[in-house]
Amino acid sequence: MTVLHDVDGEKPIYIQIADWLENAIIDGTLQVDEKVYSQYQLAELFTINPATAGKGLTILLEAELVYKKRGLGMFVAPDAQEKLRAKRKEQTLLQIVQDLLNEASLLNIGTDELNQIIEKERKQRKGDQT
């Protein structure tokens, strides 16, 4: 069973649904032109109201990450993965880098030391993947 992570948190459930679907598109679980879960399937999967699930799907539709086929449902748009990667690069990674640089500045960590920390983590992750 899939669980939403922030059910009692600040992020509305319909946003969490949209994020979950975006992650499935980015990681390739949902492929181009593949049918996306219906609002009723999402409602059952997450035990939420279908209208809430529909709001999550609407976010993807408005961002042109999915498209509708009348009577058949919604499908992953051909350029959805690229759009999402660009969006996350511009928004999420930029925010993380800004936060990292602010924290490094507070801790008086210079560029060289920060790069060493990043490289150490990168090497560790590579080792974990083999």
Steps between C-alpha positions, in 0.01 A plus 500: 500500500631844409490757776501876476779637715361832621133417565487705821754757384483832327483370143144436377423142400418594140847656468649180641309302236637725225853466642465121519390484136780740397753273670357201314545687171854612584617155608338333198234305689249684281620511139412734213146439370430260788164530670515676838295382797144632498378717785299201626803269492706762686218548752492127570879467506544781754158469670407859423204677343493469117463879472829543686671256265345686207655825619842333495442382144385849400838640608672266253248579228544876541880459491455300176671197653202285409238521229142377476359252254126540509337198657834328564666702773826689541836407355860611555597780258797436269716772658383457862822351632713776347265771631512355850877469501535862389248615761672314781840618388385862496293490819598217731873475436542875501331523840713215637820666377395834650424331833831311487698815431322688779572219746863477386537874551355478852744219581786689337562219251690609191460386141780242516365335814146503363618337177682233702181423692303472176762277334519275806121453489505444124767227536309338782183489290689350206634231732147425624375453142754233407 
